[in-house]
Amino acid sequence: MIKKHFFFTFLLLMGSVISFTSCSSSDDDGDNGTLDPPAYKSSSALYQVTSSNSKYSSIEFTESGSYIVVAKSAINHAMQNTEGKKFSFAMAPWVEASTRATTSGNIITGKYTVDGNKYILEGFGTITVNTSGDTTVSLEIAETGSDPYTLTAAKKNQMPGSEQTDKLCRSWKVASLGLKASFNIEGAQSFNFDKTVEGGDIAELMATFYADMMNWAANLSRQYGEEIPQDMLNKQIEEQKKKIYKAYTTFESVIFSQAGTYMVTYGNGTLAVATWAWKDNSNSVLQYSWNYANMNASGASGECGIQFKGSKCIMTENQSANNIDTVVKGADMTMTYTLEEIK
């Protein structure tokens, strides 16, 4: 039989159910996807700056026509601020917006065009790439309003091309987020949640999830004689929802590049960069790490299943755990990110 004071016990368990070991999931029932080659595939490259006096760590031109200039101060920024925190799905880390890297000196991004070996970066200036050998280059940089200067850099090897890589490496906007969750309760009706929100409104999704779960826990406790005043419960839920809406912003868009960059943009204009690679290309499972400099470093990382349906990309991240408590015998949570290509 379920033990008494279940509601308050469940409150304590709330922190642990969102720190499960992540595993990936992908389905095979979709079509192969219909996506044209990105416009700037032949111009894409990531240059790792080797000049010791440079404020920049890397400069990248992506397949879909976006540039990403990463300052040395931005490296590991997102990972360091999520390390040790309990969060669910790290593909779009739920950290407070104020702790993310921003466009103010850490990450600069925008659109670019190409004229021969000269790149024209919207809102930044121009970069002329002069190649010496297979990987060594010099970058002649003329930032808007500043004197030109030259940096040395090494061109990073891109991962081998494949059908899945070519489809994934482009810019995407978040069309919807879906969350499915279930908790297997000893001797009682399980909790089940299934909701999808338009866009990348993580706050709305998690606020609804929290409210549904706490109402369910309270109703279950009442069945076993525990008094849970509804007005007290409603007040607690509203207070927690306000904190969620204040702390979390929307998950707006993502960029994947063949050089292994994964960049997330948020609704308040903040950015964060990660790195990715295929763990199992044939089964469309990728791995990622928020340590931009080292895929294998400890910290915020995980796996995600990828599926293409028409012109959409479906990312699926699953987390599960068993025997969380004598009451909660198992739990499973799946986040689905539906992406649409940004042309």
N, C-alpha and C positions, 0 to 999 in steps of 0.2 A: 504494500500500500504506500502511496505517496506520503512522505513525511510532513509533519506539521510545519508551519511557517514557510511554506514553499515560496510564496511571493517574495519575501525578503531574502531568502536564499538565492532566488533567481536573479535578484538585483545584483548580488555579489558575483554571480556567474557571467553577467553581461560583459565584463572585461575580458573573460577568457574565451568566449565563443567567437571573438573576432581576431584571434591570434593563431588560427589553425595553420597546419602545414599546407602550403599551396600545391596543387597539382593541376594539370591541364586537362582540357576536354575539348573534343571536336567531333562533329557529326559528318557522316558521309552521304547524307541524303540531299545535299544541295547540288546545283549545277556547278560547272567549272568556273563561271564568272566571265563576263565580257568586258574587258578593260583594254583600252587602246594604250600603246606605249606612251609613257610620259614625254612631254615635249622637250625636256632638256636632258634626256638620258645620256646622250653622247658628251655633254658638257659637265656631267656630275663628277665630283672629286672631293676628297677631304684632305686638307693640307695641315699637317701637324707642325706647328711653328717650332723651329730649333734655335732661333736667335734668343740669347739669354736675357736681353734687355727688353723683350717684347711684353706688353701687357696682355697679349692674346695667347691663348693656348692652341687654338685651332681655328681654321676658316674652312667652311664647307659650302659647296654648291650642290644642291640636291637635284634629283631627277625631275622634280615637278616645278623647278624654277624658283625655289626659295634658297636664300643664303642663311647660314648660321655661323655667327662669329662668337666664339666662346672665350671669355676672359679667364685668366688663370685663377682668379678669385671665385669662379663659378664651379670649378672642379670639385666633385663630391659634395657640393652644397646641399642638394636635395637629399642625398643619402645620410649625411651627418645629422640632418634635422628630422629624419624618420627613424634613425637607429635608436633602438630601445623603446620606441613608441609602439603601442598596440594599434594596429590598423588592419583592415580587411584586405582589400584587393590592391596590391601595390602597383598594378599597371597604371593606375591613376591615383597616386598616393594621397591619402586624406590627411594632409598636414595643414596647419593653419596657413592661410594665404601669406601672411607677413613673413613666414620663414622660407618661402621659396625664392629661388633666384629670379631676378627681375630684369627688365630691359635696361635698367639704369646701371650700365657698366659691367654687368655680368654676362648677359646673353643679348646679342643684337641680331635681329632677324628681319627679313623683308623679301621682296621679290628682286630678281636680277634678270638682265638680258646679256647677250654675248655679242661681241664684235671681234672676230678672230680670237686672239688670246687675251683680249681685254674684257673684263666683266664689269658691267655697270650695275651697282648695287643701290637700289632705291633707298633713300634716306641715309646712306653711308658715304658713298663716293665711288671710286673706281679701284679695281685691282687688276694689274697686268701680270700674267703668269708666264715666266720664262723658264723653260725646262732645260736641265743639264743632266743628261743620263736618264735612267728609267724612273727614278724616284725623287732625285734632288731638284729643287726648284728655288727660284728667287721670286718674291712677291713684291712688285712695285705698287705701293699703296698710296692713294691720294684721297684722304678723308676730306669731306666737305668742310671748308673753312680752316684747314690745317696744311702745313707744309708736307710735301710728299716725302716718303721714306721707304726703305727697302728691308725686307725680312727674308731670312732663309727658312726653308721648310722642307719637309719630307712628305711625299704623297703616300697616303695610306693605301695598302692593297685592299681592293674591294672583294667581297665574298663572291664566289663563282655564280654566274647567272643561272637561273632556272625559271621555269614557268611560274612557280609560286613567288620567288624573289621578285621577278619583274612585275607581278601584280601588286605585291605588298608595298614596294618602294615608291611611294608617292605621298601626296598630302591628302588628309582625310578630315572631314568634319564629323562630329558625333551626332548621329541622327536620333539615337535613343539609348537608354540604359535600362536593363532589366535585371531584377534580382529575384531569385528563387531561394527559399530557405526552409528547412524543416528540422525540428528538434524531436528526437525520440525520447519520450518521457516514461519512466518506470511506472507502470500501473495506472496510466492516465492517457487521455487523448493528446496526440502529438500536436505541436505547433507547425502550421504550414503558412508560407507567405509567397505570393507570386504577383509582382507588380512591374510594369514598364512605364517609364516616363519619357516624354519627348525631349530631345536635346540631351545635354550632359548634366542635368540637374541632380547631382549627387545628394545635395542637402535635402531636397524634397523626397527623394527615394528613401534616404536613411531616417528622416523624421517620421515618415509613414510607417516604416519598418519598426521603429522604436515604439510608436504609439500602439500598433497592432499587437506587438509582442507583450507589452506591459498590460494591456487590457486582457489579453488571453491568460497571462499568468495570474492576474487578479481574480478573474472568473474561475479559474481552476482552483485557486486557493479557497475561494468562497464555498466551493462544493465540499470542501473538507473542514468547514467550520471556522475558517480564519476570516476575521472581519477586516475588509478593505473598503473604507469609505470612498465612494466614487468621487466626491469633491476633492479629497486629498489626492487621489490618483490623477484626476484631470489637471490639478495644479502642477503636480510633478511632471506630467507629460508635457504641458505647455512650457514649463521652465526649461526642460531639456531640449525641446524643439527650438526654442529661441537661441540656445547655445549652438545647436547644430547649424541653423541658418546664419548665425554670425560668424562661425568659424570656417565654414566650407563654401567655396565658390564653385561655379559650374566647370565641367570638363568639356572644353570647347572643341579642340582639334588635336590631331597628332600628325607627325611626319616620320616615316620610316625611310632610311637611306641604305643603299647597297654597301656603304662604308661601315654600317653597323650603328648608326645614330638613331635614337628614338627620342623625339622631342614632343613634349606635351605643352599646350597652351591652355590657359584658364580664362574664365569669363571676366576677371578683373585685370587682365592684361599681363599677368605674371607668366613665367615660363619655367620649365625644368627640362634638363637633358639627361638621358640615360643611354645605355648601350644594349644592343640585342644581337642575337645570332640564332640560327636554326639549331634546335636540339635534335629534331627528327623531321627533316625536310619532306620525306616521303609521306609522313602522316600529318604534316602541317602543324607541328608543335614548335614554338620558339621559346627561348629563354631570354631573360632580360635582367639587368642590374642597374641600380641607381648610382653605382660607382662608375661614373662615365669613363674613368681611366682604366678600369680593371673589371672585366666581366666576372672573374672568379673571386673577387673580394667579398668579405662578409658584409652583411647589411641588407638593405631592402632589395629583394630579388624574387624571382618566381618564374613560372612557366605559363604559357597561354596557348590555347588551341586557336587555329585560324581556319576560316572557311569563307569561300567566295560564293556569293549568290548574285548573279547578274553583275551590276556595277557596284555592289555593296560588299564590304568586308565585315565578317562577323567574328569578333574576338570573344572567347569564352574562358573565364578563369574560375576554377572550382577549388573550394577548400572544405575539408571534412575532418572530423575527429571522433573518436570513440571513448566511452567511459570518462566523460568530462567530470562527472560527479555521480554520487550514488543515486541521484534522481535523474539527471540528464545523461542517458546512456549513449547517445550519439547525436551528431549534428552534421548537416550538409548545407553549404551555401554556394550558389553559382551566380556570378555576375556576367551578363552578356552585353557587350558593347557593339552596337550596330553603327558602322561607319559608312559614309558616302564620300566619293571622291570629290575633292575640290579642284575644279578645272582652272 
